[in-house]
Amino acid sequence: MEQIERRLYNLKSVANILDVSVATIYRRLDSDPFFPKPKLVGGKNFWSDIQIKEYIEFIEQGGYNN
């Protein structure tokens, strides 16, 4: 069986990947229905690599303009 390596990103990492501020991440969580919701792990919020990849693809494909 092939193992799949999955990654979890914390708030600062997601902000860096998306090239936005931490405050922008909080705003998007509150106001953007397409922004992925984090999972609570050990009392902290994390996003999976797949969630972030899908969100970037959504933006690149003009998701907000459709």
The first five atom37 places (N, CA, C, CB, O) and aatype in JSON, in Angstrom:
{
  "aatype": [12, 6, 5, 9, 6, 1, 1, 10, 18, 2, 10, 11, 15, 19, 0, 2, 9, 10, 3, 19, 15, 19, 0, 16, 9, 18, 1, 1, 10, 3, 15, 3, 14, 13, 13, 14, 11, 14, 11, 10, 19, 7, 7, 11, 2, 13, 17, 15, 3, 9, 5, 9, 11, 6, 18, 9, 6, 13, 9, 6, 5, 7, 7, 18, 2, 2],
  "atom_mask": [
    [1, 1, 1, 1, 1],
    [1, 1, 1, 1, 1],
    [1, 1, 1, 1, 1],
    [1, 1, 1, 1, 1],
    [1, 1, 1, 1, 1],
    [1, 1, 1, 1, 1],
    [1, 1, 1, 1, 1],
    [1, 1, 1, 1, 1],
    [1, 1, 1, 1, 1],
    [1, 1, 1, 1, 1],
    [1, 1, 1, 1, 1],
    [1, 1, 1, 1, 1],
    [1, 1, 1, 1, 1],
    [1, 1, 1, 1, 1],
    [1, 1, 1, 1, 1],
    [1, 1, 1, 1, 1],
    [1, 1, 1, 1, 1],
    [1, 1, 1, 1, 1],
    [1, 1, 1, 1, 1],
    [1, 1, 1, 1, 1],
    [1, 1, 1, 1, 1],
    [1, 1, 1, 1, 1],
    [1, 1, 1, 1, 1],
    [1, 1, 1, 1, 1],
    [1, 1, 1, 1, 1],
    [1, 1, 1, 1, 1],
    [1, 1, 1, 1, 1],
    [1, 1, 1, 1, 1],
    [1, 1, 1, 1, 1],
    [1, 1, 1, 1, 1],
    [1, 1, 1, 1, 1],
    [1, 1, 1, 1, 1],
    [1, 1, 1, 1, 1],
    [1, 1, 1, 1, 1],
    [1, 1, 1, 1, 1],
    [1, 1, 1, 1, 1],
    [1, 1, 1, 1, 1],
    [1, 1, 1, 1, 1],
    [1, 1, 1, 1, 1],
    [1, 1, 1, 1, 1],
    [1, 1, 1, 1, 1],
    [1, 1, 1, 0, 1],
    [1, 1, 1, 0, 1],
    [1, 1, 1, 1, 1],
    [1, 1, 1, 1, 1],
    [1, 1, 1, 1, 1],
    [1, 1, 1, 1, 1],
    [1, 1, 1, 1, 1],
    [1, 1, 1, 1, 1],
    [1, 1, 1, 1, 1],
    [1, 1, 1, 1, 1],
    [1, 1, 1, 1, 1],
    [1, 1, 1, 1, 1],
    [1, 1, 1, 1, 1],
    [1, 1, 1, 1, 1],
    [1, 1, 1, 1, 1],
    [1, 1, 1, 1, 1],
    [1, 1, 1, 1, 1],
    [1, 1, 1, 1, 1],
    [1, 1, 1, 1, 1],
    [1, 1, 1, 1, 1],
    [1, 1, 1, 0, 1],
    [1, 1, 1, 0, 1],
    [1, 1, 1, 1, 1],
    [1, 1, 1, 1, 1],
    [1, 1, 1, 1, 1]
  ],
  "atom_positions": [
    [[0.85, -1.18, 0.0], [0.0, 0.0, 0.0], [0.89, 1.25, 0.0], [-0.96, 0.0, 1.23], [1.83, 1.35, 0.79]],
    [[0.59, 2.15, -0.87], [1.36, 3.39, -0.99], [0.96, 4.37, 0.12], [1.15, 4.04, -2.37], [-0.22, 4.59, 0.36]],
    [[1.96, 4.94, 0.78], [1.68, 5.92, 1.82], [1.59, 7.31, 1.22], [2.75, 5.88, 2.91], [2.39, 7.69, 0.37]],
    [[0.61, 8.04, 1.68], [0.43, 9.42, 1.24], [0.83, 10.34, 2.38], [-1.04, 9.68, 0.78], [0.31, 10.22, 3.49]],
    [[1.74, 11.24, 2.1], [2.17, 12.18, 3.13], [1.26, 13.4, 3.09], [3.65, 12.59, 2.94], [1.14, 14.06, 2.06]],
    [[0.63, 13.68, 4.21], [-0.25, 14.83, 4.32], [0.41, 15.84, 5.24], [-1.66, 14.42, 4.86], [1.14, 15.48, 6.17]],
    [[0.15, 17.11, 4.96], [0.71, 18.18, 5.79], [-0.4, 19.0, 6.38], [1.66, 19.07, 4.97], [-1.47, 19.16, 5.79]],
    [[-0.15, 19.52, 7.56], [-1.05, 20.47, 8.21], [-0.3, 21.79, 8.35], [-1.53, 19.94, 9.6], [0.88, 21.82, 8.68]],
    [[-1.02, 22.87, 8.09], [-0.43, 24.2, 8.18], [-1.13, 25.01, 9.26], [-0.51, 24.93, 6.82], [-2.35, 24.99, 9.37]],
    [[-0.34, 25.72, 10.05], [-0.91, 26.61, 11.06], [-1.26, 27.95, 10.43], [0.07, 26.8, 12.25], [-1.04, 28.17, 9.23]],
    [[-1.81, 28.84, 11.23], [-2.29, 30.13, 10.74], [-1.2, 30.93, 10.03], [-2.84, 30.94, 11.89], [-1.42, 31.44, 8.93]],
    [[-0.04, 31.05, 10.65], [1.04, 31.83, 10.03], [1.51, 31.21, 8.72], [2.23, 31.95, 11.0], [1.82, 31.92, 7.77]],
    [[1.56, 29.9, 8.67], [1.98, 29.23, 7.44], [0.98, 29.48, 6.31], [2.13, 27.73, 7.67], [1.38, 29.73, 5.18]],
    [[-0.31, 29.4, 6.62], [-1.33, 29.65, 5.61], [-1.23, 31.09, 5.11], [-2.75, 29.38, 6.18], [-1.32, 31.34, 3.91]],
    [[-1.03, 32.03, 6.02], [-0.87, 33.43, 5.62], [0.33, 33.59, 4.69], [-0.71, 34.33, 6.87], [0.25, 34.31, 3.7]],
    [[1.43, 32.92, 5.0], [2.62, 33.0, 4.15], [2.38, 32.37, 2.79], [3.81, 32.32, 4.84], [2.78, 32.93, 1.77]],
    [[1.74, 31.22, 2.77], [1.47, 30.53, 1.5], [0.6, 31.39, 0.6], [0.79, 29.17, 1.75], [0.84, 31.49, -0.6]],
    [[-0.42, 32.02, 1.19], [-1.35, 32.84, 0.41], [-0.85, 34.27, 0.22], [-2.7, 32.87, 1.09], [-1.47, 35.06, -0.49]],
    [[0.27, 34.6, 0.85], [0.88, 35.93, 0.77], [-0.08, 37.02, 1.24], [1.32, 36.22, -0.67], [-0.27, 38.05, 0.59]],
    [[-0.69, 36.76, 2.4], [-1.59, 37.72, 3.04], [-1.23, 37.8, 4.52], [-3.09, 37.32, 2.84], [-0.44, 36.99, 5.02]],
    [[-1.81, 38.75, 5.21], [-1.56, 38.88, 6.65], [-2.44, 37.91, 7.43], [-1.81, 40.34, 7.12], [-3.43, 37.38, 6.92]],
    [[-2.07, 37.7, 8.68], [-2.89, 36.88, 9.57], [-4.27, 37.51, 9.73], [-2.21, 36.72, 10.95], [-5.27, 36.8, 9.79]],
    [[-4.33, 38.83, 9.81], [-5.62, 39.53, 9.93], [-6.5, 39.24, 8.72], [-5.4, 41.05, 10.07], [-7.72, 39.11, 8.86]],
    [[-5.91, 39.15, 7.54], [-6.69, 38.84, 6.34], [-7.26, 37.44, 6.42], [-5.82, 38.99, 5.08], [-8.39, 37.21, 5.99]],
    [[-6.51, 36.5, 6.96], [-7.03, 35.14, 7.14], [-8.26, 35.18, 8.04], [-5.94, 34.2, 7.74], [-9.27, 34.56, 7.72]],
    [[-8.18, 35.91, 9.15], [-9.34, 36.01, 10.05], [-10.53, 36.65, 9.35], [-8.97, 36.83, 11.3], [-11.67, 36.2, 9.52]],
    [[-10.29, 37.68, 8.55], [-11.39, 38.33, 7.81], [-12.03, 37.35, 6.83], [-10.88, 39.56, 7.05], [-13.25, 37.28, 6.72]],
    [[-11.2, 36.61, 6.13], [-11.74, 35.64, 5.16], [-12.52, 34.54, 5.86], [-10.6, 35.03, 4.33], [-13.54, 34.08, 5.34]],
    [[-12.06, 34.12, 7.02], [-12.81, 33.1, 7.77], [-14.2, 33.59, 8.12], [-12.05, 32.71, 9.04], [-15.17, 32.82, 8.1]],
    [[-14.31, 34.88, 8.45], [-15.6, 35.46, 8.84], [-16.49, 35.78, 7.66], [-15.38, 36.7, 9.65], [-17.72, 35.65, 7.75]],
    [[-15.9, 36.2, 6.54], [-16.74, 36.76, 5.47], [-16.71, 36.01, 4.15], [-16.32, 38.15, 5.23], [-17.54, 36.28, 3.28]],
    [[-15.79, 35.08, 3.97], [-15.64, 34.4, 2.68], [-16.14, 32.96, 2.79], [-14.16, 34.42, 2.22], [-15.5, 32.12, 3.41]],
    [[-17.29, 32.67, 2.18], [-17.85, 31.31, 2.29], [-17.0, 30.26, 1.57], [-19.25, 31.29, 1.72], [-17.16, 29.07, 1.82]],
    [[-16.1, 30.68, 0.7], [-15.25, 29.74, -0.04], [-13.92, 29.46, 0.66], [-14.99, 30.28, -1.43], [-13.22, 28.51, 0.3]],
    [[-13.59, 30.27, 1.66], [-12.32, 30.07, 2.34], [-12.41, 28.82, 3.22], [-11.94, 31.32, 3.19], [-13.37, 28.67, 3.96]],
    [[-11.42, 27.92, 3.14], [-11.5, 26.68, 3.9], [-11.48, 26.91, 5.41], [-10.35, 25.77, 3.53], [-10.77, 27.78, 5.92]],
    [[-12.28, 26.13, 6.1], [-12.35, 26.22, 7.55], [-11.27, 25.32, 8.16], [-13.77, 25.81, 8.06], [-11.07, 24.2, 7.7]],
    [[-10.6, 25.81, 9.18], [-9.55, 25.0, 9.8], [-10.13, 23.89, 10.66], [-8.63, 25.89, 10.65], [-11.3, 23.91, 11.05]],
    [[-9.28, 22.92, 10.95], [-9.62, 21.83, 11.86], [-8.91, 22.09, 13.18], [-9.23, 20.43, 11.26], [-7.75, 22.51, 13.19]],
    [[-9.59, 21.82, 14.27], [-9.0, 22.01, 15.59], [-8.22, 20.75, 15.96], [-10.1, 22.32, 16.66], [-8.78, 19.66, 16.04]],
    [[-6.92, 20.91, 16.19], [-6.04, 19.8, 16.56], [-5.24, 20.24, 17.78], [-5.1, 19.38, 15.37], [-4.45, 21.18, 17.69]],
    [[-5.45, 19.58, 18.88], [-4.71, 19.92, 20.09], [-4.93, 21.35, 20.56], [0.0, 0.0, 0.0], [-4.03, 21.97, 21.12]],
    [[-6.13, 21.87, 20.33], [-6.47, 23.22, 20.75], [-6.0, 24.32, 19.81], [0.0, 0.0, 0.0], [-6.16, 25.5, 20.11]],
    [[-5.43, 23.94, 18.66], [-4.97, 24.93, 17.69], [-5.6, 24.65, 16.33], [-3.42, 24.92, 17.58], [-5.96, 23.51, 16.02]],
    [[-5.73, 25.7, 15.53], [-6.31, 25.56, 14.2], [-5.25, 25.2, 13.17], [-7.02, 26.85, 13.79], [-4.16, 25.75, 13.15]],
    [[-5.61, 24.23, 12.31], [-4.74, 23.81, 11.22], [-5.57, 23.6, 9.96], [-3.98, 22.52, 11.59], [-6.74, 23.25, 10.02]],
    [[-4.93, 23.83, 8.81], [-5.52, 23.58, 7.51], [-4.72, 22.46, 6.86], [-5.54, 24.87, 6.62], [-3.5, 22.4, 7.03]],
    [[-5.38, 21.6, 6.13], [-4.66, 20.54, 5.41], [-4.08, 21.1, 4.12], [-5.59, 19.34, 5.11], [-4.55, 22.11, 3.59]],
    [[-3.06, 20.44, 3.64], [-2.45, 20.85, 2.38], [-3.46, 20.79, 1.24], [-1.24, 19.96, 2.05], [-3.42, 21.62, 0.33]],
    [[-4.36, 19.83, 1.29], [-5.38, 19.7, 0.24], [-6.34, 20.89, 0.26], [-6.16, 18.38, 0.4], [-6.69, 21.42, -0.79]],
    [[-6.76, 21.31, 1.45], [-7.66, 22.47, 1.56], [-7.02, 23.71, 0.92], [-8.01, 22.75, 3.03], [-7.67, 24.42, 0.16]],
    [[-5.77, 23.95, 1.24], [-5.09, 25.14, 0.73], [-4.88, 25.03, -0.78], [-3.74, 25.34, 1.45], [-5.07, 26.0, -1.51]],
    [[-4.48, 23.85, -1.24], [-4.29, 23.64, -2.68], [-5.59, 23.89, -3.44], [-3.77, 22.21, -2.96], [-5.58, 24.56, -4.48]],
    [[-6.69, 23.35, -2.95], [-7.98, 23.53, -3.62], [-8.41, 24.99, -3.62], [-9.06, 22.67, -2.95], [-8.98, 25.47, -4.6]],
    [[-8.15, 25.7, -2.53], [-8.5, 27.12, -2.47], [-7.68, 27.93, -3.48], [-8.28, 27.67, -1.05], [-8.22, 28.8, -4.16]],
    [[-6.39, 27.64, -3.59], [-5.54, 28.34, -4.56], [-6.03, 28.05, -5.98], [-4.06, 27.91, -4.4], [-6.09, 28.96, -6.8]],
    [[-6.37, 26.8, -6.26], [-6.89, 26.45, -7.59], [-8.19, 27.18, -7.87], [-7.1, 24.93, -7.7], [-8.42, 27.64, -8.99]],
    [[-9.05, 27.29, -6.87], [-10.32, 28.0, -7.01], [-10.07, 29.45, -7.42], [-11.12, 27.95, -5.68], [-10.72, 29.97, -8.33]],
    [[-9.13, 30.1, -6.75], [-8.8, 31.49, -7.05], [-8.2, 31.61, -8.45], [-7.82, 32.07, -6.0], [-8.58, 32.48, -9.23]],
    [[-7.26, 30.72, -8.77], [-6.59, 30.77, -10.07], [-7.55, 30.55, -11.23], [-5.48, 29.73, -10.13], [-7.33, 31.05, -12.33]],
    [[-8.62, 29.82, -10.99], [-9.61, 29.55, -12.03], [-10.7, 30.62, -12.07], [-10.25, 28.18, -11.81], [-11.72, 30.46, -12.74]],
    [[-10.47, 31.71, -11.35], [-11.43, 32.81, -11.36], [-12.67, 32.53, -10.56], [0.0, 0.0, 0.0], [-13.76, 33.0, -10.9]],
    [[-12.54, 31.76, -9.49], [-13.67, 31.33, -8.67], [-14.59, 32.44, -8.21], [0.0, 0.0, 0.0], [-15.8, 32.23, -8.12]],
    [[-14.05, 33.6, -7.9], [-14.89, 34.7, -7.43], [-15.57, 35.43, -8.57], [-14.06, 35.68, -6.62], [-16.51, 36.19, -8.35]],
    [[-15.1, 35.19, -9.78], [-15.67, 35.87, -10.94], [-16.72, 35.04, -11.66], [-14.58, 36.24, -11.91], [-17.36, 35.51, -12.59]],
    [[-16.89, 33.79, -11.23], [-17.87, 32.9, -11.88], [-19.24, 33.07, -11.29], [-17.44, 31.45, -11.77], [-20.19, 32.4, -11.72]]
  ]
}
